[in-house]
């Protein structure tokens, strides 16, 4: 009950804290998987603190706020859970919001990493990342728009992001 009041009273703060924590947790789990499973399982993991900080900043400052206001707009513009309404929300979410979010992810990460060409990684990875996002997010958003209450949308998406950010981290670590 107290958590619900917090989200209703301070939605920006609550969503930023929870989504940022989930986003950072996904990067932490990706680093753990990389060190414990994909490399020598008996070696102690070395965590990349600056990378965790970049994901914390991106998740709590940038993405959580975009999603909060996006879902508010979507829910006001397209009310209900009828099939046609849910389909419109899913298509808008995937084809209007997702491409700019992926660009924001790659460019802001490059900026925080102080890369010389802020757009190189985005140019190389945007299309394969977007294709994968369609496979992941379309079913996740079906559940979101059909059964998740509006006040819990960013948290639900943040929970899905625990899996999705692991996928994003994998794309980020690939050489293209």
C-alpha positions as CSV (number, residue, x, y, z in Angstrom):
1,X,0.0,0.0,0.0
2,X,2.8,2.4,0.9
3,X,4.6,1.6,-2.4
4,X,1.4,2.3,-4.4
5,X,1.1,5.7,-2.7
6,X,4.7,6.5,-3.5
7,X,4.2,5.7,-7.2
8,X,1.0,7.8,-7.3
9,X,2.4,10.7,-5.3
10,X,5.9,10.8,-6.7
11,X,5.8,8.9,-10.0
12,X,9.0,10.4,-11.6
13,X,11.1,9.7,-8.5
14,X,9.7,6.2,-7.8
15,X,9.9,5.1,-11.4
16,X,13.4,6.5,-11.8
17,X,14.6,4.7,-8.7
18,X,13.0,1.4,-9.5
19,X,13.8,1.4,-13.3
20,X,17.3,2.6,-12.7
21,X,17.9,-0.2,-10.2
22,X,16.5,-2.8,-12.5
23,X,18.5,-1.5,-15.5
24,X,21.7,-1.5,-13.5
25,X,20.9,-4.9,-12.1
26,X,20.6,-6.2,-15.6
27,X,24.1,-4.9,-16.5
28,X,25.4,-6.4,-13.2
29,X,23.9,-9.8,-14.1
30,X,25.3,-9.6,-17.6
31,X,28.8,-8.9,-16.2
32,X,28.3,-11.9,-13.8
33,X,27.3,-14.2,-16.7
34,X,30.2,-12.9,-18.8
35,X,32.7,-13.6,-16.0
36,X,31.4,-16.7,-14.4
37,X,29.9,-18.6,-17.3
38,X,31.3,-17.4,-20.5
39,X,34.9,-17.1,-19.2
40,X,36.7,-19.2,-16.6
41,X,34.0,-20.2,-14.1
42,X,36.6,-20.5,-11.3
43,X,37.9,-16.9,-11.7
44,X,36.6,-14.1,-9.5
45,X,34.5,-11.7,-11.4
46,X,35.9,-8.2,-11.9
47,X,33.0,-5.8,-12.2
48,X,33.2,-2.7,-14.4
49,X,32.0,0.0,-12.1
50,X,32.0,2.8,-14.7
51,X,29.8,0.6,-17.0
52,X,27.4,0.0,-14.1
53,X,27.3,3.7,-13.5
54,X,26.5,4.4,-17.2
55,X,23.6,2.0,-17.1
56,X,22.4,3.5,-13.8
57,X,22.4,7.0,-15.3
58,X,20.8,5.9,-18.6
59,X,18.1,3.8,-16.8
60,X,17.2,6.2,-14.0
61,X,17.6,9.6,-15.7
62,X,16.8,9.0,-19.4
63,X,14.8,5.9,-20.1
64,X,12.6,5.8,-17.0
65,X,11.3,9.3,-17.6
66,X,10.7,8.8,-21.3
67,X,8.7,5.7,-20.6
68,X,6.7,7.3,-17.8
69,X,5.5,10.1,-20.0
70,X,5.1,7.9,-23.1
71,X,2.9,5.4,-21.3
72,X,0.8,8.2,-19.8
73,X,0.3,9.6,-23.3
74,X,-0.5,6.2,-24.8
75,X,-3.0,5.4,-22.0
76,X,-4.8,8.7,-22.4
77,X,-4.9,8.6,-26.2
78,X,-5.8,4.9,-26.5
79,X,-8.1,3.9,-23.6
80,X,-9.0,0.3,-22.9
81,X,-7.9,-3.3,-23.6
82,X,-9.9,-4.0,-26.7
83,X,-7.8,-5.9,-29.3
84,X,-7.6,-3.0,-31.7
85,X,-6.5,-0.6,-29.0
86,X,-3.8,-3.0,-27.7
87,X,-2.6,-3.5,-31.2
88,X,-2.3,0.2,-31.8
89,X,-0.4,0.7,-28.6
90,X,1.9,-2.2,-29.4
91,X,2.7,-0.9,-32.9
92,X,3.2,2.6,-31.8
93,X,5.4,1.5,-28.9
94,X,7.6,-0.7,-31.2
95,X,7.8,1.4,-34.3
96,X,7.5,5.0,-33.0
97,X,9.2,4.9,-29.6
98,X,11.7,2.0,-29.8
99,X,13.9,3.3,-32.7
100,X,14.6,6.6,-30.9
101,X,15.1,4.8,-27.6
102,X,17.7,2.5,-29.2
103,X,19.4,5.5,-30.8
104,X,19.4,7.3,-27.4
105,X,20.9,4.2,-25.8
106,X,23.8,3.8,-28.2
107,X,24.5,7.5,-28.5
108,X,24.3,8.3,-24.8
109,X,26.5,5.3,-23.9
110,X,29.0,6.4,-26.5
111,X,28.9,9.9,-25.0
112,X,29.5,8.6,-21.5
113,X,32.3,6.3,-22.8
114,X,33.8,9.4,-24.4
115,X,34.0,7.8,-27.9
116,X,35.2,10.0,-30.7
117,X,32.4,9.0,-33.1
118,X,29.2,9.0,-31.0
119,X,27.1,7.5,-33.8
120,X,29.4,4.7,-35.1
121,X,28.1,2.0,-32.7
122,X,24.5,3.1,-33.3
123,X,25.0,2.8,-37.1
124,X,26.4,-0.6,-36.8
125,X,24.1,-2.1,-34.2
126,X,20.7,-0.3,-34.5
127,X,19.1,-2.6,-37.2
128,X,20.0,-6.0,-35.6
129,X,19.1,-4.6,-32.1
130,X,15.7,-3.4,-33.4
131,X,14.9,-6.7,-35.1
132,X,15.6,-8.5,-31.8
133,X,13.6,-6.0,-29.9
134,X,10.6,-6.8,-32.1
135,X,10.8,-10.4,-31.1
136,X,11.2,-9.6,-27.4
137,X,9.0,-6.6,-26.8
138,X,5.9,-7.3,-28.9
139,X,4.8,-10.2,-26.7
140,X,5.9,-8.4,-23.6
141,X,3.9,-5.3,-24.5
142,X,0.9,-7.4,-25.3
143,X,0.9,-8.5,-21.6
144,X,1.6,-4.9,-20.6
145,X,-1.3,-3.3,-22.4
146,X,-3.7,-6.1,-21.8
147,X,-3.2,-6.8,-18.0
148,X,-0.8,-4.3,-16.3
149,X,-2.4,-1.3,-14.6
150,X,-1.2,2.0,-16.0
151,X,0.5,3.0,-12.7
152,X,2.7,-0.1,-12.9
153,X,3.6,0.0,-16.6
154,X,7.2,1.4,-16.1
155,X,7.9,-1.1,-13.4
156,X,6.6,-4.0,-15.5
157,X,8.7,-2.8,-18.4
158,X,11.6,-2.4,-16.1
159,X,11.2,-6.0,-14.9
160,X,11.2,-7.1,-18.6
161,X,14.3,-4.9,-19.0
162,X,16.2,-7.2,-16.7
163,X,16.1,-9.7,-19.6
164,X,16.2,-7.1,-22.4
165,X,19.2,-5.2,-21.1
166,X,21.1,-8.5,-20.9
167,X,20.3,-8.8,-24.7
168,X,21.3,-5.1,-25.2
169,X,24.6,-5.7,-23.3
170,X,25.3,-8.6,-25.5
171,X,24.7,-6.5,-28.6
172,X,26.9,-3.7,-27.1
173,X,29.8,-6.1,-26.5
174,X,29.7,-7.4,-30.1
175,X,32.1,-6.2,-32.7
176,X,30.4,-5.2,-35.9
